[in-house]
Amino acid sequence: MEKKGLLIVVSGPSGAGKGTVLAHTTEKYSNLKYSVSVTTRAPRDGEVDGVNYFFKSVEQFKKMVAGGEFLEHKEVHNNYYGTPLAHVQKNLSDGYDVVLEIDTEGALDVKNIYPDCVMIFITPEKFSTIEKRLRGRSTESEEQIQIRIQNAYKELKQAVYYDYIVVNEDAQQAAMDVISIIEAEKCKVKNNKKFIDNLIYGGK
């Protein structure tokens, strides 16, 4: 049965553990391709250019914007982030499901361009967990932590525009929840019209 590839948009506040959940998801779900974003922020310990992000200078980022190279781009936490358009288009055309990990504003922009995309919001069960995780990773200054906490309130208010909420208290279980969402979406009738046509008109 031919399946239509899905564009999956994942958002959530800093400290929600989105990256960890998606790392487990891509390990368990072979047809899923992670869209690597471009950012102007400095790499954290252990992050690899081209794997976690494409790290660019502000000048390089603005040149990419001028060249129309982004599906969406935004300034978040005083840094620039963008989704490379060519990477998304190629993987979708090759039949892969593509996941974007982006902020809520960028997610709504993508929804306008790809109305059939699947919107998933990842959050811990308690808001206090966000601050605890931010402080525990020791990668931001106090000022940056406060900015991310304030932005978290704003992002949580945008969760009502998403299709699904995944609560991340255990990253492995949250990854299985994401996979369950993808599998359910791929079984929807609207994503299997070609299959139905083949049943009707493809012969016995």
Secondary structure, DSSP 8 states (H G I E B T S, - for coil): ------EEEEE--TTS-HHHHHHHHHHH-TTEEEE--EE-S---TT--BTTTBEE--HHHHHHHHHTT-EEEEEEETTEEEEEEHHHHHHHHHTT-EEEEE--HHHHHHHHHH-TT-EEEEEE-SSHHHHHHHHHHHT-S-HHHHHHHHHHHHHHHHGGGGSSEEEE-SSHHHHHHHHHHHHHHHHTSGGG-HHHHHHHHHS--
